[in-house]
Amino acid sequence: PIDFACTINQWTLVADQSGSIVVDIWKDTYANFPPTVADTITGSAKPTITTATKGQSSTLTGWTTAITAGDILRYNVDSVTTIQRVTLALKVTRS
């Protein structure tokens, strides 16, 4: 669970090697765990790397950026080519 209320401002993806990946983020309350695709917060602007080792964006068009203390985030790989390991970091502002 996320320990504090916050707002997502940016995402960063870094990979072990050049390739492509699309990651979706699902959010739900602890009581409703587990999150599913119906709980997506990324809209059409999902975190993505395209033929590279990194990606980053603060353009969160269509995102639900508000996180409530206690929410659970789940990361779902929608598609991947070549990349074997990836780290997704979210930059947030505590509210």
MOFENLIN-V916714 format. One record per run of one state. SS is the DSSP state (@ for helix, = for strand, . for the rest). FROM is the first residue (numbers start at 1). TO is the last residue. If there is no record, write none. Layout:
BEGIN
ss={SS	SS}
from={FROM	FROM}
to={TO	TO}
END
This chain:
BEGIN
ss={.	=	.	@	=	.	=	.	=	.	=	.	=	.}
from={1	6	29	37	40	41	47	58	66	68	72	82	86	95}
to={5	28	36	39	40	46	57	65	67	71	81	85	94	95}
END
